[in-house]
Amino acid sequence: MSTFSIENPATGATLRTLEADSPESVKTKLARARAGQSAWRARPLRERIEAIRRFRGAIERDKERLAAITTSEVGKPIAQSRNELNGLLGRVDFFLAESERTLAREEVMADGGMVELIEHEPLGVVANISAWNYPYFVGSNVFVPALIAGNAVLYKPSEHATLTGLALAEALHASGVPEDVFIPILGAGAIGAAVSDLPVDGIFFTGSYATGRKVAEAAGRSMTRVQLELGGKDPVYIADDVDPKAAAAGTADGAFYNAGQSCCAVERIYVHEAIADRFIEAFIEEVRGFKVGDPTDDTTYIGPLTRGAQLAVLEAQIADAKQKGATVALGGARLARPGHYFAPTVLTGVNGTMSVMREESFGPIIGIQRVKDDEQAVAAMNDTEYGLTAGVYTKDRARAERILSRVDAGSAYWNCCDRVSPRLPWSGRRHSGLGLTLSRYGILAFTKPKAWHLRSPG
Ligand code: NAD
């Protein structure tokens, strides 16, 4: 039996030590889930929807306790943990409202005695290997529609958000989702690898590109359906016709919210040279105003990084950028205090050869590059292996649409950024992922179609 510890990233203190799963226990859990799924699937859709409605009620009632759990193990500022829980309610509402219509049998032809129907059957048992940065969002994007559609779920929360994962399991079970239908699996990477080797009916992964590749390889070996929600290096272009102060406020929040640990955080800024000086000045002013501190304090905006190892990644990106000619306009180093704190950092004079403009930073750091026109902005925005989101700030919607239609990213933002909507498909291109969650399509992702060809006798 092996154990693992949950650390508070703000203090370094051990919060709890838990027993991890093993490759054997994971197989036993799959057998339980197989048995549980056939009974769950046989229940009327309305009953499954009602269980999720009770789950929503449980989350709403327990919001303060849940927010405190997440803040303790992820280090997310408490106000932002509460925001995530409020956002979760909105996402669940979408699935509650949309599932019945989306999962209904569709008659696509009726002619004489012949009828053609499409039925959306559940996949079966699906594995959900999850990330820590938005544990409520990235988990629920998968398990809520999966459960409603009649699947059983093997849920492996990130080792950095395990207590949150256990609290979600408790809430689902108390709401009428059987213990053999939603089964948590605990542990770190080795257990994630054991889960991706299981003969399940779908693997739904959220995490880094490096791990996503391994999961895709495992799924390829067994020809299992796989979805990957991976990282990003999301660009924003500030055109020359905007109010630099307003654009700076919006994009600084997009870059630094949750200490930059969002898959769709703004990770690169390109600014038109005509307003670059005013924009950079306003941006630095905005970031200077962010309060860094104890994540349990209601007024903290930037807390510690969740993983201590990421501090060295940020240091290496800054060293590389400086060596290639960038200027550290703000921050640039760890903070001398317990926990994984890094000073909010703004780099100027950057270019596309620097790792800070190429590799995901996942921290409170941003590079701002000047461009001479829209054409150069489009080329720079596309100069990446990632393709999650991209944004343009301009007064002119047609100009924004012209630019964004040429950027290879799953989501396009005009005068906004770092935004996810349950009504729209959430998908990454190339190294940012395969498949999608959210929207009607993100319900159908947990089903397989059965084509009915029905001919009446006589
Ligand atoms: P990670 O890849 O380190 O871990 C993700 C999950 O995979 C964890 O549960 C981990 O235990 C597990 N894992 C580790 N090694 C494994 C292996 N060999 N096989 C199978 N599973 C394994 O990622 P993370 O640090 O938890 O999350 C941060 C990353 O997630 C960032 O790149 C971020 O951009 C991305 N992310 C993407 C989205 C999206 O919607 N596109 C959302 C949130 C986070």
Residues whose N, C-alpha, C, O or C-beta is under 5 A from the ligand:
A	BS01	NAD	I129 S130 A131 W132 V138 K156 P157 S158 E159 G187 A188 G189 G192 A193 S196 T206 G207 S208 Y209 T211 K214 E229 L230 G231 G232 S262 C263 S432
